[in-house]
Amino acid sequence: MSTVYIALGANLGDPVATLQSLLDQLHQDDALTAIQCSSFFRSKPMGPQDQPDYVNAVLSAQTDLPPLALLDYLQQLENDFGRVRNRRWGARTLDLDILLYGTQLLRHERLIVPHPGLAERDFVLLPLAEIAPDLSLPDGRRISELLTAVDSHDLIKIT
């Protein structure tokens, strides 16, 4: 079993209900176990500003799925929740990103782990620090130190 950290995001429809529905579904499935989810945070979009605010969270879990199988599983969930890929950083019903997969470093054409934007995104670092305050990246950088170094985008805790 490997410990994984996954970023959750949504900004179309009812994002809070979508993320809660996703969590309910994950708890009924056996692909991920020992699921722990952060609070939900509202944030401004990182990309184009002509879209609604996002609701973001991070979950930790245990899995036996290898990294690319986990990616396939998460992308199927995105599709099940109506995800359409129209433009980079555009609005979406559900976005799931593998942040960390154990202590693995992975560079594949479909997946880079740790997630390349992890260290610069407060909407990832704050919820990650909430559920794993002592976590370090495979290169030794501590999540708590990364969080203090990143600019704030005025995240609002909503749950």
GUTOR-227052 format. One record per residue (C-alpha): residue in three letters; x, y, z; residue number from 1. Coordinates in pm, 1 decimal. Last residue first. Example, Ala and Ser with C-alpha at 12.3 -4.5 7.8 and 13.67 -1.06 7.14 Angstrom:
+------+----------+----------+----------+-----+
! rest !        x !        y !        z !  nr !
+------+----------+----------+----------+-----+
!  SER !   1367.0 !   -106.0 !    714.0 !   2 !
!  ALA !   1230.0 !   -450.0 !    780.0 !   1 !
+------+----------+----------+----------+-----+
REM end
This chain:
+------+----------+----------+----------+-----+
! rest !        x !        y !        z !  nr !
+------+----------+----------+----------+-----+
!  THR !  -1623.7 !   2366.2 !    549.2 ! 159 !
!  ILE !  -1595.3 !   2703.0 !    371.8 ! 158 !
!  LYS !  -1236.4 !   2812.9 !    437.9 ! 157 !
!  ILE !  -1172.0 !   3122.1 !    227.6 ! 156 !
!  LEU !   -844.6 !   3147.2 !     40.5 ! 155 !
!  ASP !   -714.7 !   3500.1 !     -3.2 ! 154 !
!  HIS !   -466.6 !   3428.3 !   -281.8 ! 153 !
!  SER !   -170.8 !   3405.1 !    -50.0 ! 152 !
!  ASP !    182.7 !   3420.5 !   -183.9 ! 151 !
!  VAL !    393.6 !   3111.5 !   -120.3 ! 150 !
!  ALA !    687.6 !   3099.4 !    122.2 ! 149 !
!  THR !    489.6 !   3017.8 !    437.8 ! 148 !
!  LEU !    321.4 !   2727.0 !    259.6 ! 147 !
!  LEU !    649.7 !   2587.6 !    130.2 ! 146 !
!  GLU !    786.5 !   2581.7 !    485.1 ! 145 !
!  SER !    481.4 !   2393.2 !    617.2 ! 144 !
!  ILE !    500.0 !   2146.3 !    327.4 ! 143 !
!  ARG !    858.2 !   2058.5 !    420.5 ! 142 !
!  ARG !   1120.9 !   2035.0 !    147.5 ! 141 !
!  GLY !   1312.8 !   1706.9 !    170.7 ! 140 !
!  ASP !   1338.3 !   1624.0 !   -201.5 ! 139 !
!  PRO !   1069.4 !   1353.0 !   -163.6 ! 138 !
!  LEU !    834.2 !   1623.5 !    -33.3 ! 137 !
!  SER !    793.7 !   1656.0 !    341.5 ! 136 !
!  LEU !    480.3 !   1608.1 !    550.0 ! 135 !
!  ASP !    469.2 !   1736.7 !    908.0 ! 134 !
!  PRO !    141.4 !   1928.1 !    870.8 ! 133 !
!  ALA !    -35.3 !   1642.2 !    690.2 ! 132 !
!  ILE !   -412.0 !   1707.4 !    690.5 ! 131 !
!  GLU !   -408.4 !   2087.5 !    728.6 ! 130 !
!  ALA !    -74.8 !   2123.6 !    548.1 ! 129 !
!  LEU !   -230.4 !   1965.4 !    239.3 ! 128 !
!  PRO !   -530.6 !   2198.3 !    264.7 ! 127 !
!  LEU !   -298.3 !   2501.7 !    275.9 ! 126 !
!  LEU !    -50.2 !   2372.1 !     16.3 ! 125 !
!  VAL !   -302.3 !   2299.0 !   -259.9 ! 124 !
!  PHE !   -493.5 !   2628.4 !   -268.3 ! 123 !
!  ASP !   -161.1 !   2795.1 !   -183.5 ! 122 !
!  ARG !    -17.9 !   2682.7 !   -513.6 ! 121 !
!  GLU !    352.9 !   2734.6 !   -578.8 ! 120 !
!  ALA !    504.4 !   2417.1 !   -428.5 ! 119 !
!  LEU !    247.8 !   2182.1 !   -586.2 ! 118 !
!  GLY !    279.7 !   2307.3 !   -942.3 ! 117 !
!  PRO !    494.4 !   2020.0 !  -1075.9 ! 116 !
!  HIS !    289.2 !   1744.4 !   -909.3 ! 115 !
!  PRO !    535.5 !   1523.6 !   -724.6 ! 114 !
!  VAL !    498.3 !   1321.9 !   -939.3 ! 113 !
!  ILE !    470.9 !   1388.6 !  -1312.9 ! 112 !
!  LEU !    207.5 !   1196.6 !  -1508.1 ! 111 !
!  ARG !    107.1 !   1135.8 !  -1868.7 ! 110 !
!  GLU !    442.2 !   1170.3 !  -2049.1 ! 109 !
!  HIS !    607.1 !   1006.3 !  -1748.9 ! 108 !
!  ARG !    836.6 !   1162.7 !  -1492.9 ! 107 !
!  LEU !    792.7 !    996.3 !  -1154.3 ! 106 !
!  LEU !    962.3 !   1061.7 !   -821.7 ! 105 !
!  GLN !    818.2 !    828.6 !   -561.8 ! 104 !
!  THR !    804.6 !    905.1 !   -190.1 ! 103 !
!  GLY !    449.9 !    780.0 !   -153.2 ! 102 !
!  TYR !    256.7 !    903.7 !   -454.2 ! 101 !
!  LEU !    233.0 !   1280.0 !   -420.8 ! 100 !
!  LEU !     18.2 !   1547.8 !   -581.7 !  99 !
!  ILE !   -208.3 !   1332.8 !   -797.5 !  98 !
!  ASP !   -453.3 !   1578.4 !   -949.2 !  97 !
!  LEU !   -833.4 !   1554.4 !   -957.7 !  96 !
!  ASP !  -1042.0 !   1822.5 !  -1128.6 !  95 !
!  LEU !  -1421.2 !   1814.9 !  -1123.8 !  94 !
!  THR !  -1701.4 !   2012.7 !  -1289.0 !  93 !
!  ARG !  -1450.2 !   2224.2 !  -1472.1 !  92 !
!  ALA !  -1378.9 !   2583.4 !  -1569.0 !  91 !
!  GLY !  -1064.1 !   2644.1 !  -1769.3 !  90 !
!  TRP !   -703.4 !   2596.9 !  -1661.5 !  89 !
!  ARG !   -616.1 !   2479.2 !  -2012.8 !  88 !
!  ARG !   -913.8 !   2484.6 !  -2244.0 !  87 !
!  ASN !  -1208.4 !   2265.2 !  -2340.5 !  86 !
!  ARG !  -1149.4 !   1951.4 !  -2130.9 !  85 !
!  VAL !  -1497.9 !   1836.6 !  -2029.6 !  84 !
!  ARG !  -1555.1 !   1682.2 !  -1687.2 !  83 !
!  GLY !  -1905.9 !   1546.1 !  -1640.7 !  82 !
!  PHE !  -1875.2 !   1380.5 !  -1299.2 !  81 !
!  ASP !  -1820.1 !   1037.2 !  -1455.7 !  80 !
!  ASN !  -1545.1 !   1193.1 !  -1669.5 !  79 !
!  GLU !  -1363.3 !   1319.2 !  -1359.7 !  78 !
!  LEU !  -1406.8 !    975.6 !  -1200.2 !  77 !
!  GLN !  -1258.0 !    814.4 !  -1512.2 !  76 !
!  GLN !   -965.1 !   1056.7 !  -1486.6 !  75 !
!  LEU !   -912.0 !    950.4 !  -1124.8 !  74 !
!  TYR !   -906.5 !    579.1 !  -1213.1 !  73 !
!  ASP !   -670.6 !    635.4 !  -1508.0 !  72 !
!  LEU !   -434.7 !    835.1 !  -1283.8 !  71 !
!  LEU !   -447.8 !    559.4 !  -1021.0 !  70 !
!  ALA !   -362.5 !    304.8 !  -1291.3 !  69 !
!  LEU !    -72.0 !    527.9 !  -1392.4 !  68 !
!  PRO !     59.5 !    546.7 !  -1033.7 !  67 !
!  PRO !     21.9 !    177.3 !   -940.1 !  66 !
!  LEU !   -303.0 !     95.7 !   -760.7 !  65 !
!  ASP !   -256.5 !    -58.3 !   -416.1 !  64 !
!  THR !   -389.1 !    254.7 !   -249.2 !  63 !
!  GLN !   -386.4 !    440.5 !     82.0 !  62 !
!  ALA !   -543.1 !    780.5 !    109.3 !  61 !
!  SER !   -478.5 !   1149.7 !    161.1 !  60 !
!  LEU !   -720.5 !   1411.5 !     43.0 !  59 !
!  VAL !   -674.6 !   1770.1 !    -61.9 !  58 !
!  ALA !   -942.0 !   2037.5 !    -99.5 !  57 !
!  ASN !  -1045.3 !   2306.5 !   -344.8 !  56 !
!  VAL !  -1363.5 !   2498.7 !   -430.3 !  55 !
!  TYR !  -1302.0 !   2717.9 !   -729.3 !  54 !
!  ASP !  -1430.4 !   3066.1 !   -806.4 !  53 !
!  PRO !  -1643.8 !   3103.0 !  -1118.0 !  52 !
!  GLN !  -1498.3 !   3167.4 !  -1464.2 !  51 !
!  ASP !  -1381.7 !   3465.2 !  -1669.3 !  50 !
!  GLN !  -1057.3 !   3490.5 !  -1467.3 !  49 !
!  PRO !   -859.2 !   3262.5 !  -1696.9 !  48 !
!  GLY !   -607.0 !   3056.0 !  -1503.7 !  47 !
!  MET !   -554.4 !   3025.4 !  -1128.9 !  46 !
!  PRO !   -922.3 !   3072.6 !  -1053.8 !  45 !
!  LYS !   -996.5 !   3255.8 !   -727.9 !  44 !
!  SER !  -1019.9 !   3032.7 !   -424.0 !  43 !
!  ARG !  -1283.0 !   2876.9 !   -196.3 !  42 !
!  PHE !  -1148.8 !   2623.9 !     52.4 !  41 !
!  PHE !  -1291.8 !   2286.5 !    156.3 !  40 !
!  SER !  -1152.9 !   2131.7 !    473.6 !  39 !
!  SER !   -904.4 !   1852.7 !    432.7 !  38 !
!  CYS !   -992.4 !   1494.8 !    347.9 !  37 !
!  GLN !   -876.5 !   1168.6 !    503.7 !  36 !
!  ILE !   -928.8 !    842.9 !    317.3 !  35 !
!  ALA !   -803.6 !    526.8 !    485.1 !  34 !
!  THR !   -876.0 !    337.2 !    163.1 !  33 !
!  LEU !   -862.5 !    415.9 !   -207.8 !  32 !
!  ALA !   -949.2 !    174.1 !   -488.1 !  31 !
!  ASP !  -1207.6 !      2.1 !   -265.1 !  30 !
!  ASP !  -1513.9 !    209.4 !   -353.3 !  29 !
!  GLN !  -1787.2 !    318.4 !   -111.9 !  28 !
!  HIS !  -1567.8 !    580.4 !     57.5 !  27 !
!  LEU !  -1465.8 !    713.0 !   -284.6 !  26 !
!  GLN !  -1832.0 !    761.4 !   -381.4 !  25 !
!  ASP !  -1908.3 !    964.7 !    -69.6 !  24 !
!  LEU !  -1594.1 !   1171.9 !   -129.9 !  23 !
!  LEU !  -1703.5 !   1242.3 !   -487.4 !  22 !
!  SER !  -2051.6 !   1341.5 !   -369.8 !  21 !
!  GLN !  -1894.3 !   1582.4 !   -120.3 !  20 !
!  LEU !  -1675.5 !   1729.2 !   -393.8 !  19 !
!  THR !  -1974.8 !   1773.0 !   -624.5 !  18 !
!  ALA !  -2194.8 !   1918.1 !   -348.7 !  17 !
!  VAL !  -1926.7 !   2176.3 !   -268.2 !  16 !
!  PRO !  -1876.1 !   2254.4 !   -637.4 !  15 !
!  ASP !  -2246.7 !   2317.9 !   -710.7 !  14 !
!  GLY !  -2249.8 !   2358.5 !  -1089.1 !  13 !
!  LEU !  -1904.8 !   2445.9 !  -1216.1 !  12 !
!  ASN !  -1601.4 !   2534.8 !  -1004.0 !  11 !
!  ALA !  -1441.0 !   2210.4 !   -891.6 !  10 !
!  GLY !  -1113.4 !   2105.4 !   -732.1 !   9 !
!  LEU !   -962.7 !   1807.7 !   -553.0 !   8 !
!  ALA !   -590.1 !   1759.9 !   -499.8 !   7 !
!  ILE !   -474.5 !   1404.3 !   -431.6 !   6 !
!  TYR !   -218.8 !   1283.5 !   -179.4 !   5 !
!  VAL !   -114.7 !    919.6 !   -194.8 !   4 !
!  THR !     11.0 !    677.3 !     67.1 !   3 !
!  SER !    118.4 !    348.4 !    -84.1 !   2 !
!  MET !      0.0 !      0.0 !      0.0 !   1 !
+------+----------+----------+----------+-----+
REM end
